[in-house]
Amino acid sequence: MSLSLFLTASTLLFAQGILAQTPSYQGALLFQPVLDNSKCLTSLNGNANGSPVVLADCNNSVDQQFTFSGGAVTAYGGAMCLDVTNGSDINGNKLQLYTCYPGSTYQQWYWTGDNHLAWTNHGKCMDLPSGSTANGNQVQIWDCQAQSTGNVNQNWNVGYWAASLPTTSQIGQTGINNCGTGSSASAQCQTLWLNSLDDFCLWAPPVRDTIGNTEREEVAYCTHGTHGSRVMPAGTLTGVHFVKTADYVQITGVGDFTKINIPAGDEGGELDNHGADGNGNPIGGLLFGNVFGNQQQFHEWTEFISDTEFCIRACIGPNAATNCNHIYDVMGCRWNIPGNYDANVFESCDGVDSEPMGVYGTSTWYQGVSPTPAGHTPAPSSNCVSTSTVGTGS
């Protein structure tokens, strides 16, 4: 199938109004432009009427915490609402905070299926002027444009501050996100960390069962006992390859994952932050890391794991969803995340982006369409540094 046909389908999906209405995440949320997940939407003048809503460095202050409630986006305990200044629908009109007035058409919003915040019944979306992520840039309304147009000024992520996580982030979650420190063999932590070759986590079953049976309930197994999770036993990892590019970090490798509850012979499956219903696999699964900035949340990620092999990639920036695509769930590690899977090697490298999974020049292949193309050749890497051990898991 050509890429143009894919984009047309995506545009129609947006235009037909297949909407999430509210994000799948619960509670007070940070709004972050897809262009830079170190920036957050902020009330410039606190809870004063008319306070401009601007970008600023994320700090999890009360000025950056927003909650979806009754069709409005509220702040300061529900007293203030995201508001279209004077209710004018002219492109470029700025957004502000104002006292909440139930039913006010100036304050009604919905979250779309492709990460836009749309002004209800107006065809306008919250927009980042000129795509600038400079502190102080005040957001505006503009004609809604589907994600497939390539305009990312209207694409936003919602999430949390790593040091202030809720107990649970999604309805139906079996574990917890606010995991504390230390470790436990029975921990139900569902927050992952990707920091370095020596400090990372993987999703795996809470009890011995296949990935296919437990994908909604997986818990974190980490190389270090400092994330409130379970710790990978010695001998779990027999080869690990950590690669950082400008747009993602990926870790590939091999091991004995029967030690983390995957049955021998299980070919495994895919885990990601979307799932079939918009909730994650696992439900409520969150991922953070220090690779691109201090304790930043990765809003797009994908992992494959079997009884003998694993791969995980976490992506940032405007192409994050493409680089961490999650629609090839039966294709496995080496097709989705090409890289080094050699045993008995533990290395950390710089790398360049590989072509996204399923993308071949101007065409996109879809799972189930015959013939199946080969996966991409692993992208070059450099500046590799080897070690003989990885946490407690080597």
C-alpha positions as CSV (number, residue, x, y, z in Angstrom):
1,M,0.0,0.0,0.0
2,S,1.3,3.5,-0.8
3,L,2.0,6.0,1.9
4,S,-0.5,8.4,0.3
5,L,-3.3,5.8,0.8
6,F,-2.3,5.5,4.4
7,L,-2.4,9.2,4.9
8,T,-5.8,9.5,3.3
9,A,-7.2,6.9,5.6
10,S,-5.7,8.7,8.6
11,T,-7.2,12.0,7.5
12,L,-10.6,10.4,7.2
13,L,-10.3,8.9,10.6
14,F,-9.8,12.3,12.1
15,A,-12.5,14.0,10.0
16,Q,-15.1,11.4,10.9
17,G,-14.7,12.4,14.6
18,I,-13.4,9.1,16.1
19,L,-12.6,10.7,19.3
20,A,-11.3,9.7,22.7
21,Q,-13.1,12.7,24.3
22,T,-10.7,12.5,27.2
23,P,-7.2,11.0,27.4
24,S,-6.8,7.4,28.7
25,Y,-4.8,8.8,31.6
26,Q,-6.4,9.9,34.8
27,G,-6.0,12.7,37.3
28,A,-3.9,15.9,37.0
29,L,-1.9,15.8,33.8
30,L,0.9,17.7,32.2
31,F,0.4,18.9,28.6
32,Q,3.6,18.6,26.5
33,P,4.1,19.5,22.8
34,V,5.2,16.5,20.8
35,L,8.0,18.7,19.6
36,D,9.7,18.8,23.0
37,N,8.7,16.7,26.0
38,S,10.8,18.9,28.4
39,K,8.2,21.7,28.0
40,C,4.8,22.0,29.6
41,L,1.7,24.1,29.2
42,T,1.7,26.6,32.1
43,S,-0.5,29.4,33.4
44,L,1.8,32.4,33.3
45,N,0.0,34.4,36.0
46,G,-1.2,31.6,38.3
47,N,-5.0,31.5,38.9
48,A,-5.7,35.1,37.9
49,N,-8.5,35.6,35.3
50,G,-7.0,36.1,31.9
51,S,-3.7,34.5,32.7
52,P,-2.0,33.6,29.4
53,V,-1.4,29.8,28.8
54,V,2.2,29.5,27.6
55,L,5.0,27.0,27.3
56,A,7.6,26.7,30.1
57,D,10.2,24.2,31.4
58,C,8.3,21.3,33.1
59,N,8.5,21.5,36.9
60,N,5.2,20.0,38.0
61,S,4.1,23.2,39.7
62,V,0.4,23.7,40.3
63,D,0.5,26.1,37.3
64,Q,1.2,23.1,35.0
65,Q,-1.5,20.6,36.3
66,F,-4.6,20.2,34.2
67,T,-7.6,17.9,34.7
68,F,-10.3,16.9,32.2
69,S,-13.7,17.3,33.8
70,G,-17.2,17.6,32.4
71,G,-16.0,18.6,28.9
72,A,-13.7,21.3,30.3
73,V,-10.0,21.4,31.0
74,T,-9.6,22.6,34.5
75,A,-6.8,23.8,36.8
76,Y,-6.4,24.9,40.4
77,G,-8.7,22.3,41.9
78,G,-11.4,22.9,39.2
79,A,-11.7,26.7,39.9
80,M,-10.1,27.8,36.6
81,C,-10.7,26.6,33.1
82,L,-8.9,26.7,29.8
83,D,-10.7,29.4,27.9
84,V,-10.9,30.9,24.4
85,T,-10.4,34.6,24.8
86,N,-13.7,36.4,24.2
87,G,-15.0,33.2,22.5
88,S,-13.6,34.4,19.2
89,D,-13.0,31.6,16.6
90,I,-10.5,33.6,14.5
91,N,-7.4,31.7,13.8
92,G,-4.6,32.9,16.1
93,N,-6.9,33.8,19.0
94,K,-4.9,33.1,22.2
95,L,-5.9,30.8,25.1
96,Q,-6.1,31.8,28.7
97,L,-7.3,30.6,32.1
98,Y,-10.6,32.0,33.4
99,T,-13.0,31.2,36.1
100,C,-15.0,28.1,35.2
101,Y,-18.6,28.7,34.1
102,P,-20.5,25.4,33.7
103,G,-21.7,25.0,30.1
104,S,-19.7,27.9,28.8
105,T,-19.0,27.3,25.1
106,Y,-15.7,29.1,25.5
107,Q,-14.4,26.4,27.8
108,Q,-15.6,23.1,26.2
109,W,-12.9,20.8,24.8
110,Y,-12.4,17.2,23.7
111,W,-9.3,15.0,23.3
112,T,-9.1,13.5,19.8
113,G,-8.0,10.0,18.7
114,D,-4.8,11.5,17.3
115,N,-3.6,13.7,20.2
116,H,-5.3,17.0,19.4
117,L,-7.2,19.1,21.9
118,A,-10.2,20.4,20.0
119,W,-12.6,23.2,20.8
120,T,-16.0,21.5,20.9
121,N,-18.2,22.2,17.8
122,H,-15.8,24.8,16.4
123,G,-13.4,22.8,14.2
124,K,-10.5,24.6,16.0
125,C,-7.6,23.0,17.9
126,M,-5.0,24.1,20.5
127,D,-2.0,25.1,18.4
128,L,1.6,26.0,19.1
129,P,2.3,29.3,17.2
130,S,5.1,28.8,14.6
131,G,5.9,25.5,16.2
132,S,8.1,27.4,18.6
133,T,9.0,25.6,21.9
134,A,10.5,28.8,23.4
135,N,9.4,29.6,27.0
136,G,6.6,32.1,27.0
137,N,5.1,31.1,23.6
138,Q,1.3,31.5,24.2
139,V,-0.9,28.8,22.7
140,Q,-3.7,29.7,20.3
141,I,-6.6,28.2,18.4
142,W,-6.3,27.3,14.7
143,D,-8.2,25.2,12.2
144,C,-7.8,21.5,13.2
145,Q,-5.4,19.6,11.0
146,A,-5.1,15.8,11.0
147,Q,-1.9,14.4,12.1
148,S,-1.3,12.9,8.7
149,T,-0.8,16.5,7.2
150,G,2.6,16.6,8.9
151,N,1.7,19.7,10.9
152,V,2.8,18.7,14.5
153,N,2.0,22.2,16.0
154,Q,-1.3,20.7,17.2
155,N,0.0,17.5,18.5
156,W,0.2,17.2,22.3
157,N,1.1,14.5,24.8
158,V,-0.4,14.2,28.3
159,G,1.4,12.6,31.2
160,Y,3.0,12.9,34.6
161,W,6.0,14.1,36.5
162,A,8.2,11.2,37.4
163,A,8.6,12.2,41.0
164,S,4.9,12.7,41.6
165,L,3.1,9.7,40.0
166,P,-0.5,8.7,40.8
167,T,-1.1,5.3,42.4
168,T,-2.7,4.2,39.1
169,S,-2.8,6.0,35.8
170,Q,-5.5,4.1,33.9
171,I,-8.9,2.5,34.7
172,G,-8.6,-1.3,34.9
173,Q,-4.9,-1.3,35.9
174,T,-3.8,-4.3,38.0
175,G,-0.6,-2.8,39.4
176,I,0.6,0.6,40.5
177,N,2.7,3.5,39.1
178,N,3.9,5.2,42.3
179,C,6.3,2.4,43.1
180,G,8.7,4.0,45.5
181,T,12.3,2.8,45.8
182,G,13.9,-0.5,46.7
183,S,12.6,-3.8,45.2
184,S,10.4,-6.8,45.9
185,A,10.0,-10.2,44.3
186,S,6.2,-9.6,44.4
187,A,6.2,-5.9,43.4
188,Q,3.3,-4.9,41.1
189,C,5.2,-1.8,39.7
190,Q,4.0,-0.8,36.3
191,T,6.5,2.1,35.7
192,L,9.6,1.3,33.6
193,W,12.9,3.2,33.4
194,L,15.4,3.3,30.5
195,N,18.5,5.1,31.7
196,S,21.6,3.3,30.5
197,L,23.1,-0.1,29.6
198,D,23.4,-0.8,33.3
199,D,20.1,0.7,34.4
200,F,16.9,-0.4,32.6
201,C,13.7,-2.3,33.0
202,L,11.6,-4.7,30.9
203,W,7.9,-5.7,31.0
204,A,7.2,-9.4,31.8
205,P,4.4,-11.4,33.4
206,P,3.6,-11.1,37.1
207,V,3.1,-14.8,37.3
208,R,4.4,-17.6,35.1
209,D,2.3,-17.4,31.9
210,T,2.6,-16.4,28.3
211,I,2.9,-12.8,27.1
212,G,-0.2,-13.3,25.1
213,N,-2.2,-14.2,28.2
214,T,-0.7,-11.5,30.4
215,E,0.0,-8.5,28.1
216,R,-2.5,-6.3,30.0
217,E,-1.0,-7.1,33.4
218,E,2.8,-7.1,32.9
219,V,5.1,-5.7,35.6
220,A,8.5,-4.1,35.6
221,Y,11.7,-6.2,36.1
222,C,14.8,-4.0,36.4
223,T,18.5,-4.4,36.5
224,H,18.8,-2.4,39.7
225,G,16.8,-2.6,42.9
226,T,16.0,1.1,43.1
227,H,12.8,1.6,41.1
228,G,10.3,-0.1,43.4
229,S,10.1,-3.0,41.0
230,R,11.1,-6.7,40.8
231,V,14.8,-7.3,40.0
232,M,16.0,-9.5,37.2
233,P,17.8,-12.5,38.8
234,A,21.4,-13.2,37.9
235,G,21.7,-15.0,34.6
236,T,18.6,-13.4,33.1
237,L,20.6,-11.3,30.6
238,T,23.3,-12.9,28.4
239,G,23.8,-10.1,25.9
240,V,22.6,-6.4,25.9
241,H,23.1,-3.7,23.3
242,F,22.1,-0.1,24.2
243,V,21.9,2.4,21.4
244,K,21.0,6.1,21.5
245,T,20.1,8.1,18.4
246,A,18.8,11.6,18.1
247,D,15.2,10.4,18.2
248,Y,15.1,7.2,20.3
249,V,16.9,4.9,22.6
250,Q,16.7,1.1,22.0
251,I,18.0,-1.9,23.9
252,T,18.2,-5.3,22.2
253,G,19.5,-8.6,23.5
254,V,19.2,-12.2,24.6
255,G,18.8,-14.1,27.8
256,D,17.0,-16.6,29.9
257,F,13.6,-14.9,30.4
258,T,12.1,-18.0,32.1
259,K,13.7,-16.3,35.1
260,I,11.2,-13.5,34.9
261,N,8.1,-15.7,34.5
262,I,8.0,-16.3,30.7
263,P,7.5,-20.0,30.0
264,A,10.0,-21.9,28.0
265,G,9.0,-22.1,24.4
266,D,6.9,-18.9,24.5
267,E,7.5,-16.9,21.3
268,G,6.3,-13.9,23.2
269,G,4.6,-10.8,21.8
270,E,4.4,-7.0,21.7
271,L,3.9,-4.6,24.6
272,D,3.2,-0.9,23.9
273,N,1.7,2.3,25.3
274,H,-1.5,2.0,23.2
275,G,-3.2,-1.4,23.2
276,A,-6.3,-2.2,21.2
277,D,-8.5,0.2,23.2
278,G,-6.1,3.1,23.8
279,N,-5.0,1.8,27.2
280,G,-1.5,0.4,27.4
281,N,-0.2,-3.2,27.2
282,P,0.0,-3.3,30.2
283,I,-2.8,-1.1,31.2
284,G,-1.3,1.8,33.0
285,G,2.2,1.1,31.9
286,L,4.4,4.2,32.0
287,L,8.0,4.7,30.9
288,F,10.5,7.3,32.0
289,G,14.3,7.9,31.5
290,N,17.2,10.2,31.8
291,V,18.6,9.6,28.3
292,F,17.3,12.8,26.7
293,G,16.8,14.9,29.8
294,N,16.2,14.5,33.5
295,Q,13.4,12.0,34.3
296,Q,11.5,12.6,31.1
297,Q,8.4,10.6,30.2
298,F,8.5,8.6,26.9
299,H,5.0,8.9,25.4
300,E,5.8,6.4,22.6
301,W,7.5,3.0,23.2
302,T,7.3,-0.6,22.1
303,E,8.8,-3.8,23.5
304,F,8.9,-7.4,22.3
305,I,10.0,-10.2,24.5
306,S,10.1,-14.0,24.3
307,D,11.7,-16.7,26.4
308,T,15.1,-16.0,24.9
309,E,15.1,-12.6,23.2
310,F,14.0,-9.0,24.0
311,C,14.0,-5.5,22.4
312,I,12.6,-2.2,23.6
313,R,12.6,1.2,21.9
314,A,11.4,4.5,23.4
315,C,11.0,7.5,21.1
316,I,10.8,11.3,21.3
317,G,10.1,14.2,18.9
318,P,7.7,14.7,16.0
319,N,8.3,11.3,14.5
320,A,8.0,9.4,17.8
321,A,4.8,7.5,16.8
322,T,6.3,6.4,13.5
323,N,9.7,5.3,15.0
324,C,7.9,3.4,17.7
325,N,5.0,2.1,15.7
326,H,3.0,-0.7,17.3
327,I,1.0,-2.2,14.5
328,Y,3.4,-5.1,13.6
329,D,2.6,-7.2,16.7
330,V,3.5,-10.6,15.2
331,M,6.7,-9.6,13.5
332,G,9.0,-9.9,16.5
333,C,12.1,-8.1,17.6
334,R,14.5,-8.3,14.7
335,W,12.0,-7.2,12.1
336,N,10.6,-4.3,14.2
337,I,13.8,-3.2,16.0
338,P,16.8,-4.1,13.9
339,G,20.0,-4.1,15.9
340,N,22.7,-6.3,17.5
341,Y,21.4,-9.4,19.3
342,D,24.8,-11.1,19.9
343,A,25.2,-13.1,23.1
344,N,28.1,-12.5,25.5
345,V,28.4,-8.8,24.6
346,F,27.3,-5.9,26.7
347,E,27.8,-2.6,24.9
348,S,26.5,1.0,24.8
349,C,26.7,2.9,21.5
350,D,25.7,6.0,19.7
351,G,23.6,5.4,16.6
352,V,21.6,6.9,13.7
353,D,17.9,6.4,13.0
354,S,17.0,3.3,11.0
355,E,14.1,3.6,8.6
356,P,10.9,3.1,10.6
357,M,9.4,-0.3,10.8
358,G,7.1,-1.0,7.9
359,V,8.2,2.0,5.9
360,Y,10.0,1.4,2.6
361,G,10.8,4.7,0.8
362,T,7.4,6.2,-0.1
363,S,5.4,3.1,0.7
364,T,4.2,1.5,3.9
365,W,3.6,-2.2,4.3
366,Y,0.8,-3.5,6.6
367,Q,0.9,-6.7,8.5
368,G,-0.9,-9.5,6.7
369,V,-0.4,-8.2,3.2
370,S,1.5,-10.6,1.0
371,P,4.4,-10.7,0.3
372,T,6.1,-9.9,3.6
373,P,9.1,-7.7,3.2
374,A,12.4,-8.3,5.0
375,G,13.1,-6.1,8.0
376,H,15.5,-3.2,7.7
377,T,19.3,-3.7,8.0
378,P,20.5,-2.4,11.4
379,A,21.6,1.2,11.2
380,P,25.3,2.0,11.8
381,S,26.5,2.6,15.4
382,S,29.7,4.1,16.7
383,N,31.5,5.0,19.9
384,C,30.6,1.7,21.5
385,V,31.8,1.1,25.0
386,S,31.7,-2.5,26.3
387,T,31.4,-3.8,29.9
388,S,31.4,-7.3,31.4
389,T,28.4,-6.8,33.6
390,V,24.9,-5.3,33.6
391,G,23.4,-4.7,37.0
392,T,22.4,-7.9,38.8
393,G,21.1,-9.5,35.6
394,S,24.3,-10.6,33.9
